[in-house]
Amino acid sequence: MSSTTPPLVTAALDRAGDFAHSCDPAVGRLLAALAAHVPQDGRVLELGTGVGVGLAWLASGLLPRTDATVTTVESDAERAARTATGDWPPFVRLLTGDALELLPGLGTFDLVFADAVAGKQVGLDLTIAALNPRGMLVVDDMLPAPGAVWDDEFTARQDAVRRRLLTHERLVAVELPHGVVLATAR
């Protein structure tokens, strides 16, 4: 993948409009690189579609492959509908609903991008259980965005998630810049 922005990402950014919580470009490029590494017939899961920018990075990393699948879950019907207007590759599956309710029935995955409260601050063990052995987990927004201020309660919750990821017995994890924790399942 070159340093130019992939067409799927450009289209998702155009659809995003004033949505302020889209995937950071550096995190997006990481997602694309990790998606490209997913094994033959691999499965990718995104928790927290937003308006599809992270999804676009994941799908761009897989193209031109067609053997893998990407399932993305968004709880907000309006955002999910906005995402659904995109011209997604046939391997993308958009689900609207509560990730904590849907996750147990989705199976296991080679790559999981947790970018929502459900599956990260709440239900982290369900997310970890959804990883195949050697599956990769990317957890975003573990640090405040530049200029953002978190209250003490939110900071404490994020710190607890970060500690859990970095010390979980099933994970080998590292905290990266941009507030990302990357973990591989044992």
N, C-alpha and C positions, 0 to 999 in steps of 0.2 A: 504494500500500500504506500503510495507516495505521501508527501506532506500536504497535498491539497485536500480540501474537504470533500469527502465522498458525496455524490449526488443525493443519496438517501438522507444524509445528515443535513445537507443544505435545505432540502425540502422540509425536514422535520423542524429545523430552526425557523423557517418561514411560517410554518403552522403554529409554532410556539407563541408567537406574538408577545404578549406581555407576561407570559408565564415565567416567573423568576427563579424556578428551581430546576432548570434543565442541566443536564450533564455538562460538566466542565470539559473543554476540548482535550486537555491533557489526560483526564480520566477516560474520555471517550476513545482516545488513541490506545490507551492501555486495554480497554474492553475489546477493541477491534483486534489487537494483537493476540489477546487470550482466546478470542473466538476463533481466530485462524488456526489456533493450536488444538482445538477440540478434535477428538478422534473421529474416524470414519463412523457415520451414523450417530454422531454425538448429539447430546441434548443440552440445550442452554435454557436457563430460567432467569427472568428478570422480575423482581418484586418491586412494584412501584414504577409503572410505565410513564407516569407524568403525561407529557404530550408526545413522547416517542423519540426524543433525541438520543438517549442511551440505547434504546432499541435500534435506532438507525446505525449507531456505531457498531453494535453487536452484529447486525445483519450485514453491514459492509465488510466486516472482518471475515465473514463466512463466504461471501460471494467470490467467485462464481459457483462455488459448491452448491449442490442441492440435496446432499445426503443428510445433512444435519437439520435439527428443528430448533426453533426458538419459541418458547412460551413466555408471554409477558402478562402480568396480572396488575390491573389498576382498580382501585376501590371507587374512585370518583367517576360516575357515569358520564359527566360532561367531558372530562379529560379523555376518557376512553373513546368516546364518540369522535372527538377531534383527532385522536390518533388513528382511528379506523378509516378516516378519509384518505390516509396515505396510500401510496402505490407500493405495497409491501411484497417482497418475494413470497412465493407460495409456501415456503418453509416456516413462515411466521404465523403464530397462533395468538390472537388477542383475547384475553379473558377479562371480564368485568366482575368484580366481587371482592369479598374479604379474603385476602391471601391466607389468613390463618385457617379459614374454613376450607379453602381449595387445596392448599399445599399437601395435606396428607393423601389426597387422591391423585396427585400428579406424578408420582414415581420419583425416580432419582435422576440426577443431572451431572454432567461433566463440568459445567460452569454455571455458577449462580451469581447474579448481581443483585445484592440486597440494597435497595435505595428507597425504602419506605419504613415507617414505624413498624408496621406489621412484617415480621420476619427479621427484624433487627432489634429494636427496643423491646418489642413484645414478640414472643415466639421464636427467639433465636435458636433454641434447640431444635425446633421443627425445620428451620432452614439448614442447620448443620446436618440433620438426619437426611435431608434431601440430596446430599452430596454423594456421588459415587466414590469409592476408594480412588485416591489421587485426583478427585474432582477439585476444582478451584472455586474459591469463594471470594468475591470482591464486595466489600462493605464500604459505602461512600458516606461522605458528610460526617465524618467522625471528629472533625474540627470545624470551628465556625468559618464561614466564607469570609474573605477579606471585607472588612467594614461591618460585619455582623457582630452582634453582641448576644450571647446566650445568658439566660438567667442561671442562678446557682443550681436550681433543681434540674434543668435540662442538661447542664454541664455534668452534673453528678450521674445522670442516667447514661449519657454518652460515655463517660469515663468507665462506668460499670460494664457497658457493652464492649468497649475496647479491651479492658482487662480480661473479660471472659473469652474474647477471641484470641488474645495473645497467650492465654494460659490453658486453653481447652485441650484436654488430653487427646482428642481426635484430630487436632489441627497443628500444622506447622505454619506459623503466621508471622508477618512482618508489617509494621506500620510504615506507610510511604508518605511522601509529601502530598499535599492537597487533601489531607484528612482521609486517606484511603487505607484500609487494612486489607491485605491480600493473604489468603490462607489456602493451604492445600490439605485435603483430607488424607489421613493415613490409611 
